[in-house]
Amino acid sequence: HVQLVESGGGPVQSGGSLRLACKPTTITYDRRCMGWFRQAPEKEPEGVAVMDTARGNPYYADSVNGRFTISQDNAKATVYLQMSSLKPEDIAMYYCAAKSLRCDFGGGPFDLRQYDGWGQGTQVTVS
């Protein structure tokens, strides 16, 4: 399984912004679909945003659409999650995920079972 490294989490005030970054430790990994999931305390993990890295098109969960933006820097093999207008309900551990297959926007882009690369997570706290 590919290893991913996240960075950028931390505490922020309600209404503030944070940017998360995710980079594979193996640059040659075919990361056709990369994205972000999160898990709040005592809740099931949920998808936040994913991106088809070949086409650059994103997909967002309804809960973050309009507030979060996923983007990529191919030269750095890095995917970012710009989070704005953060709310207390955004508090969670955020995980980067990747897979070599396409994102399957029409089916289940947030099906965790399809992702074979995961990071250790970065905590986001909103107060």
Secondary structure, DSSP 8 states (H G I E B T S, - for coil): --EEEEE--EEE-TT--EEEEEEESSTTS--SEEEEEEE-TTS--EEEEEEETTT--EEE-TTTBTTEEEEEEGGGTEEEEEE-S--GGG-EEEEEEEESS---TTS-TT-GGG--EEE--EEEEE-
